[in-house]
Amino acid sequence: MEDKPDNSKIIEYLFDPEISEILAELESGSKESSYLASKSGISEDALKNKLSYLLKHDFVKQTNEDGKIIYTADAEKLGKVMENSSNFDTAIDGLTHMDSYLN
């Protein structure tokens, strides 16, 4: 049985400020792990940990080129999640729930 991604969890990751910044960097193409970690102000291990769920489900791909870890976003796969408006219902519900605690 294939381990399918949880769309609400994917949306949660996409709305995470650090992950969305990393994905924005990947929009223009593949980037080295060291560059992304430096840009985000985190270690390369922390970067891999933050991207782990997206890596597991191939929304982000990791390759090794000349001993360097390279990350690439699968824009088509990410786009499909973003196109499905029902995915945003979960995100909006989560934000509304968080907002109720703040007020």
Secondary structure, DSSP 8 states (H G I E B T S, - for coil): ------HHHHHHHHHSHHHHHHHHHHTTS-EEHHHHHHHHTS-HHHHHHHHHHHHHTTSEEEEEETTEEEEEE-HHHHHHHHH-THHHHHHHHHHHHHHHHH-
